[in-house]
Amino acid sequence: KNLTVPTWHPKKILLVDQAESPLYELDIEIKKRFPDVDIEPVLVNIRNLKRARKIFEMFDVDTVFHAAAYKHVPMMELNPAEAVLTNIRGTKNLADLSNEFNVGRFVMVSTDKAVNPTNVMGASKRAAEIYCQALDGTSKTRFVTTRFGNVLGSNGSVIPLFRRQIEQGGPLTVTHEEVTRYFMTIPEAAQLVLEAGAMGNGGEIYIFDMGKPVKIIDLARKMLRLHGLEPDKDIAIKITGLRPGEKLYEELLNTKENTVPTHNPQIMVAKVSEYAFEEVTLKIDGLINTVPSNDNMELVGKLKEMIPEYVSNNSEFESLDKKFS
């Protein structure tokens, strides 16, 4: 709602997705809201390098906003190969193509779950961050990463889940009484991604100020009251237990010790370890080449080798941490 065409003046927008129905719906929505903007939907799976290459061959791409990823923590804990293939190889494909075709900017949308990851999803996004940052040091393309928490109302968000549960008469499910998350609205997140992408000189990981964390159980109670219902009287709230890979509190690295301020008080630059491109490429290729073995322990073990701060929580992969500690 805060974004207007005159602000950004896009000559052409390519909507790239592998899911045909969401792509179709997004195409219709944007064309209706911005009829004067040239919009073209492109049905592509970014894991398919040859197919993704066609985009860059056909169009003179100036900026890539890379948000494609598997984001569901428990699902990726069960399917680590898919996290590697999409979140890591998919990112590598787009980053390599952006470098090859001299794209001006590549803006990667990451997650607060990449900070001291406790799950496969967060670790896979951290690996993708590391690759983009390392590639920036050897490329004319400016690679910038944005890292923030949950977006209210987005796919997989707790808000649509609570809404469905209320419609079905409950109960509302919360994994733990103390579990907290950072939240941001879709317009806020989109605006900050655009601004951080524009201000970056390359190699930065930008952290967004997500405000104060919110207890999920308080959010559940608030939603019930907004629907005129009394928590635990009209509809119950059920504690289900932490899911594999979940942690109680997300980290944003937004302390003065770990960040550098920018001109925008909502955007900070994270101080993170940097890696040599050759070293990172060897580790990423090793990860990807392990996928066909269908050995989740071996695959996650390689991920932990690459990211020493990745310590599993409530997961079968906790046994690997003794090996790497």
FENTA-V659489 format. One record per residue. PSI is psi in whole degrees, -180 to 180 (999 if undefined). OMEGA is omega in whole degrees, 0 to 359 (999 if undefined). Layout:
psi->PSI omega->OMEGA
psi->PSI omega->OMEGA
This chain:
psi->-29 omega->180
psi->-9 omega->184
psi->131 omega->179
psi->149 omega->182
psi->-43 omega->181
psi->-26 omega->181
psi->-39 omega->189
psi->-21 omega->177
psi->55 omega->179
psi->132 omega->178
psi->-41 omega->178
psi->141 omega->177
psi->124 omega->174
psi->123 omega->176
psi->111 omega->185
psi->125 omega->179
psi->157 omega->175
psi->-8 omega->180
psi->113 omega->190
psi->-40 omega->183
psi->-49 omega->176
psi->-36 omega->179
psi->-43 omega->178
psi->-45 omega->181
psi->-40 omega->179
psi->-41 omega->178
psi->-47 omega->180
psi->-45 omega->183
psi->-48 omega->183
psi->-40 omega->179
psi->-33 omega->179
psi->-42 omega->183
psi->-32 omega->183
psi->71 omega->185
psi->-19 omega->182
psi->-4 omega->181
psi->138 omega->179
psi->109 omega->182
psi->135 omega->176
psi->119 omega->176
psi->139 omega->180
psi->115 omega->182
psi->104 omega->185
psi->140 omega->169
psi->119 omega->186
psi->-10 omega->174
psi->-18 omega->180
psi->98 omega->186
psi->-43 omega->182
psi->-41 omega->180
psi->-43 omega->179
psi->-34 omega->180
psi->-34 omega->182
psi->-34 omega->179
psi->-46 omega->184
psi->-27 omega->177
psi->-35 omega->184
psi->-30 omega->186
psi->146 omega->176
psi->86 omega->188
psi->128 omega->180
psi->-41 omega->183
psi->137 omega->175
psi->125 omega->171
psi->109 omega->188
psi->101 omega->180
psi->-3 omega->184
psi->123 omega->180
psi->156 omega->164
psi->128 omega->189
psi->-7 omega->187
psi->113 omega->188
psi->-56 omega->182
psi->-34 omega->181
psi->-40 omega->179
psi->-27 omega->176
psi->-32 omega->178
psi->-22 omega->185
psi->64 omega->185
psi->-29 omega->179
psi->-37 omega->180
psi->-36 omega->176
psi->-40 omega->179
psi->-44 omega->184
psi->-40 omega->182
psi->-56 omega->188
psi->-32 omega->182
psi->-59 omega->181
psi->-38 omega->178
psi->-44 omega->177
psi->-45 omega->180
psi->-43 omega->179
psi->-51 omega->182
psi->-39 omega->179
psi->-45 omega->180
psi->-41 omega->179
psi->-39 omega->178
psi->-41 omega->178
psi->-46 omega->182
psi->-39 omega->184
psi->16 omega->174
psi->44 omega->174
psi->143 omega->183
psi->-50 omega->182
psi->144 omega->175
psi->114 omega->183
psi->113 omega->180
psi->131 omega->176
psi->112 omega->181
psi->-156 omega->189
psi->154 omega->175
psi->-17 omega->179
psi->-8 omega->175
psi->-11 omega->179
psi->119 omega->183
psi->61 omega->189
psi->145 omega->176
psi->6 omega->183
psi->165 omega->182
psi->-43 omega->182
psi->-52 omega->181
psi->-40 omega->180
psi->-39 omega->179
psi->-37 omega->177
psi->-36 omega->176
psi->-41 omega->178
psi->-39 omega->178
psi->-40 omega->176
psi->-47 omega->183
psi->-42 omega->181
psi->-47 omega->181
psi->-41 omega->181
psi->-40 omega->180
psi->-41 omega->179
psi->-33 omega->180
psi->-34 omega->182
psi->-13 omega->182
psi->3 omega->191
psi->155 omega->172
psi->-24 omega->178
psi->139 omega->177
psi->114 omega->180
psi->121 omega->183
psi->139 omega->178
psi->139 omega->174
psi->136 omega->186
psi->121 omega->179
psi->179 omega->186
psi->-147 omega->186
psi->144 omega->179
psi->120 omega->183
psi->128 omega->176
psi->-4 omega->180
psi->171 omega->178
psi->130 omega->180
psi->-4 omega->180
psi->153 omega->182
psi->-24 omega->182
psi->-52 omega->177
psi->-33 omega->179
psi->-48 omega->179
psi->-39 omega->181
psi->-44 omega->178
psi->-40 omega->181
psi->-36 omega->177
psi->-43 omega->179
psi->-31 omega->181
psi->2 omega->178
psi->11 omega->176
psi->-176 omega->358
psi->165 omega->170
psi->130 omega->185
psi->128 omega->177
psi->135 omega->187
psi->-32 omega->182
psi->145 omega->182
psi->-28 omega->184
psi->-1 omega->185
psi->131 omega->180
psi->154 omega->178
psi->155 omega->173
psi->143 omega->182
psi->149 omega->177
psi->149 omega->179
psi->161 omega->179
psi->-48 omega->179
psi->-41 omega->178
psi->-48 omega->182
psi->-45 omega->181
psi->-44 omega->181
psi->-44 omega->182
psi->-35 omega->176
psi->-44 omega->179
psi->-44 omega->182
psi->-45 omega->179
psi->-40 omega->178
psi->-36 omega->181
psi->-34 omega->186
psi->-18 omega->187
psi->138 omega->174
psi->-9 omega->180
psi->133 omega->177
psi->-8 omega->183
psi->151 omega->166
psi->111 omega->183
psi->135 omega->177
psi->133 omega->178
psi->142 omega->174
psi->109 omega->184
psi->6 omega->181
psi->-150 omega->182
psi->143 omega->178
psi->152 omega->183
psi->134 omega->173
psi->130 omega->182
psi->-36 omega->181
psi->-34 omega->176
psi->-37 omega->177
psi->-41 omega->179
psi->-45 omega->179
psi->-41 omega->180
psi->-42 omega->180
psi->-39 omega->178
psi->-45 omega->181
psi->-35 omega->177
psi->-25 omega->177
psi->11 omega->178
psi->23 omega->183
psi->150 omega->180
psi->122 omega->180
psi->138 omega->178
psi->3 omega->175
psi->-58 omega->178
psi->-42 omega->179
psi->134 omega->182
psi->154 omega->170
psi->122 omega->186
psi->128 omega->176
psi->120 omega->187
psi->-13 omega->182
psi->145 omega->180
psi->139 omega->178
psi->162 omega->180
psi->128 omega->177
psi->-11 omega->183
psi->150 omega->170
psi->160 omega->183
psi->-42 omega->187
psi->134 omega->175
psi->150 omega->179
psi->144 omega->181
psi->-6 omega->182
psi->25 omega->186
psi->37 omega->174
psi->161 omega->181
psi->-30 omega->182
psi->-27 omega->187
psi->2 omega->182
psi->161 omega->174
psi->131 omega->182
psi->159 omega->172
psi->-177 omega->180
psi->-20 omega->177
psi->117 omega->182
psi->-16 omega->179
psi->-8 omega->183
psi->126 omega->177
psi->159 omega->177
psi->128 omega->181
psi->142 omega->171
psi->109 omega->182
psi->162 omega->178
psi->143 omega->177
psi->151 omega->185
psi->151 omega->176
psi->140 omega->185
psi->-42 omega->182
psi->-43 omega->179
psi->-45 omega->181
psi->-43 omega->181
psi->-43 omega->178
psi->-43 omega->182
psi->-41 omega->179
psi->-45 omega->178
psi->-39 omega->178
psi->-40 omega->177
psi->-52 omega->183
psi->-39 omega->181
psi->-16 omega->178
psi->-21 omega->185
psi->-46 omega->183
psi->-18 omega->180
psi->-19 omega->183
psi->28 omega->178
psi->99 omega->184
psi->-38 omega->181
psi->-44 omega->179
psi->-42 omega->182
psi->-49 omega->181
psi->-33 omega->176
psi->-42 omega->178
psi->-35 omega->178
psi->-39 omega->179
psi->-34 omega->176
psi->-39 omega->182
psi->-33 omega->185
psi->88 omega->186
psi->-29 omega->182
psi->-1 omega->179
psi->105 omega->179
psi->118 omega->186
psi->153 omega->179
psi->129 omega->178
psi->46 omega->188
psi->153 omega->176
psi->-19 omega->183
psi->1 omega->176
psi->-29 omega->180
psi->-26 omega->179
psi->-25 omega->185
psi->-29 omega->176
psi->-35 omega->180
psi->-37 omega->186
psi->0 omega->180
psi->999 omega->999
